[in-house]
Structure formats: C-alpha cells, structure tokens
Amino acid sequence: MGMRKLKTIRAGRQVRQIVYPVPNGRDKPATRAAKQRASTEAQRLLNRKYSFEQAQDLIAENFDIGDLVLTLTYDDQHYPASRKAAEARLKRWRAQVSALWAAQHWPKPVIFWVTEDKHGDGRLHHHVIVKKPPGKCYALLRSCWSSGSVVDVKPLRVDAERNYETLARYLTKEAPELGRHQWHITRNASRPDVDVRWVDGSFSLQPPRGSLLFDSRGSRQPLTGAGYQYAYYILPLQKRPRRKK
C-alpha cells in the first residue's frame, strides 16, 4: 500500500487526525487521480476556516474542565454609548483581573471574550472564558465589574452534550462564518500544535482508550491505496498522582 501521511492537530486534549495517501510519480494515472481525490477530501476535513472552528481550537488549547465561563452585562446607569465604548470597558476589566491575579501571585490569566448585541433584547454584553487560578476567584471576578451584573458564572464542561464545539458555536453565533471574526483571546494564549509524519500503509487510527470520540470516518480502495482515515476526539483527563503522606 506504500507510505501515507499522518496529520495531527492537537489543541489541549482535543485531537483531530487524518491518514491520507500522497500521489507519486510511479502511480498509474487512475491511481494518482484517486489518491489526489482522497488527499483533497482529507485536507478538507482538517481545514479550520469558519469562525467557530478557529475559536473552538483556541478554547480547547487553552481551557479545560473547571475553567470559568461568564457573562458580563450592563445596567441602565452604566450602559455604554457604543460597541467601541463597551470594548474599552471590558479592556479595563481585563486589566483589573490581571492586576488582582498578579497580587495573588497567580499565573497571568488567559482570557477569551466576545461582545454581542444582536440577539435577545439587543443590549451589549460580553461572554468571557477565564483560566481558573489555583485559588478562589469568584468574588475577585465580580468585584472588577461595576457596570452591571456578572451572570452565569459556570465551570466549563467537556462531555458528549457540552464541549468545545458547542461552546464555540454559542460564543460565535453573531460572528461571520468566514473572514474576520469578532472574538478575541489574550496574547499569552497558546496555539494548537500541528504534526505531520509518514506512517506505514497498514497504519490504523486508534484513539486512546477512554477518549471521547466525536467523529470517525474514512474511505478504502484496496487496489489503489487511495483511502483515508479521519478521527476527531478528546483525550481522557490525566489523573493527578496522589501526594505522599
């Protein structure tokens, strides 16, 4: 069957993998065309061009179960005159949060946010994800926001019902599908890792035991070796080692 390429995009515990054939000069025209079609389809499955897909990967890379998802709203007295003014208000809130984290000797917070005003009653508000620090922080987060209410402070979930994809779709519901996105993330956020390597033609994708599998598909053409395999899953949480007494 010859060698194939294995491409892995890992964002935190979220993994997307695909094994696909690569045409070469020794292939017959029909085989080369079949391999090219399989390779094109494989690459299409990994393309991350939509706003929610790009947000999903960054959220998966930087946040996990227990990190905080919250909404910041405005009361009538503090309602901003424009979206730009709202963004400036949120920038000050992020600076206050960072200062309080530093005072507690916690790592600089990774923060994802999006500003919305096109659904519900049309009022400006912000959805935010904050990397949870080692200590208690609910009161600190609330104390930094004096323009209204801090609502829906919930721990991030990663399971079959609610996960990185469902959260990203919700947070980008007002963002354009293609092109410029309306969400943001702090500069200290890390980016997903992309790895490409050669594997034997008999290689088979097998997500690790305990993984949460969302998609597994492929095609197979034994005569031409033009099939591909694709898997999208979330790795299981690693158990923390017990402290010695």
N, C-alpha and C positions, 0 to 999 in steps of 0.2 A: 504493500500500500504506500510505501515511501514515508518520508518525514512530513510532519504537519506543524503548524504554528499553534501555540497555546498563548492566548492573550488574557491577562487577568487584570481587572480594575478593582482594587480594594480600597474601600472608604470605611475606615474603622472596622467594624465587624461585618459590614455589607460587602459581598463579593459578587462580581459578575465575571464569568469565564466563558471563553469560547475556543474551540479547537476547529481549525479550518485548513483546507488544503491550499497549497501555493502552486500555481502553474509553473512548469519548467520547459526548457527547450526540447526535451526528449519526449514530451507528451504528443500524442496524436491530436490533430485539430479538434476532434469531437471531445476528447478527454480534457484538453486545455480549456475549451469553452465551458464544459461542465464544472471544472474546478473554479473557473473565474466566476461563474454564477453563484456557486456555493460560498466563495470567499466574499463576494459582494453582499450576499444576504447575511453572512456572519458579521461583517463590519457594520451593517445597518442596525443589527441588534444591539451593538455597543455604542452607537452614536448617541451623544447626550446633547442634543441641540435645543430641546424645549426648556423653558424657564423652570418648570417644576423638576425636571430631571437634574439640571445643574444644581438647583437648591437642595434636592434630595441627597446628592452625593456629598455636598459640603456639610450638611446636617449630620449625615451618617459618619463622616470622617471626624467630626469634632464633638459630637454629643452622644450620650448613651442613656440607658435606663436610669431614671432618678434625676437627671438634669431638669431644669425648670422651664416650663412653657407658661408665659403670662401675657396678659393683655393690659395695656395702659390706656385709659380713657380720660376725656376732658369734661369738666363741669362747665356750666354756662359762664361762670365768672372768669375762667382761665382759658376759654376756647380760643385757639389761635386764628389769626386773620387769614392765613393761607397754609397750603401744604408745606411751603418752604419754612414758614414760621414753626410749624409743627416739627419738622425735621430738626430745626435748630434747638427746640425744646428737648427733643429726645437726645440730641448730642450732649447737652448739658447733663442730662440724667445719666448717660453712659459714663461721662467724666466723673460724676459723683460716685457712681458704683465702683469705678476703678480706684478712686481715691480711698474709699472705705475698705476695699479689698486689700490695698497696699497697707493700710493702717493695721489690718488684722494679720499681716504677713502671709496672705493667701496669694496663690498664683494670679497673675493678671487675667481677668475674666475674658473668655471667648464669648462674644455676643452676636447673635443673628437677629435681624429685625426687618420688618416690612411695615410700611404705612399704608392704611386703607381709608377709603371714604366713598366707595361706590356700591355698597350694599347695606341692607338694613335701613336705618334712618339716615344714612348718608353722612354721619358725623365722622370726623377724623379720629383715628385711634391707631395704636401700634401693637403689633404682635411681636413678641420677643422670646428668644430662647437664650438662656444663660447657663453656662457651665457651672454646675454646683460646686461651691468651695468645700473644704474639709469641715467647716463649722456651720453653725446655724446662721441663716442669712435672710429668712423671710422678712423679719422686721426691718432689716437694713434696706432691702429692696424697696419696701413700701415707703420708708422714710425719705428716700431720694425723690419720690414722685409726689409733688404737691399741687399738681394741676387737675387732679380728679381722682379717680379710683384705680387701684391695681386689682384687677379681677381675674378669675380663672387661673390662679397660680397652681399649676398641676405638675406632677412629675412626668417626664417624658416616658411614653410606653413604646416597647418594641415587641410586638407579638403578631399573631396572624390577623387580628382585627384592626389594630392600630400600630403603625410602624412609620418608618422614614418616608415611604411613598405617600401614605395617606396624609401625613402631616405636611409634607411639601406641597401636595396638591391643594390642601386647605390654605396654606400660607401664601400661595401664589395665585389664588383664584382671581385676583384683579390684575395680575401681571400679563403682559403679552405673551402668547405662546412661543413666538420666535423673536429673535432680535434682542433689543435692550430689555433687561429685567429691572424690576422695581425693588427687589430685596437687596440686602447688604449684609456683610459679615465683617467683623473686626480684622485688622491686618495680621494679628497674631494667630489667626486660624491656620490650620494645616490643610494641605491639598491631598486628594486621593492619589494613591500610588498606582502606576501602570507598569506592568511587567510583560514582556514578550519573549518567548523562548521556543526552541524547537523541541518536539516530542516525537516519539515513535508512532508510526501509523496505527498501531494497535492500542494507543493510549485511550483510556476512557475516563470521562469526568465523573468523579465521585465526591460529592460534598462530604465533609467530615461528619461523623456520627453526632447526632444531636443538633445539627443545623436546622434552621427554619427555611425550608425550601419554598420559593415562590414561583419559580418557572424552570422547567427542564424540557428542552425540545431539541430537535435535530432532524437531519435527513441522512440517508445512507444509500450510496451507489457502489456496491462492491466491485463492479467491473472497472469503474473509472477512479475510484477512491475520492469521489467528489463530495462526499457528505460532510456535515459539520455537526458539532455538539455544542449546546449552549446551556448554561446553568446560572441562575440568579438566586442567591441565598444569603442568610445572615448566620454567621458563626455563633456557636453557643458561648455564653458568658464563661470566662475562666474563673474557676473557684479560687478564692484567695487562700493562701496557705495559713493554717492555724498557727497562732503565736505560741511559742513555747512558754510554759509557765515557769 
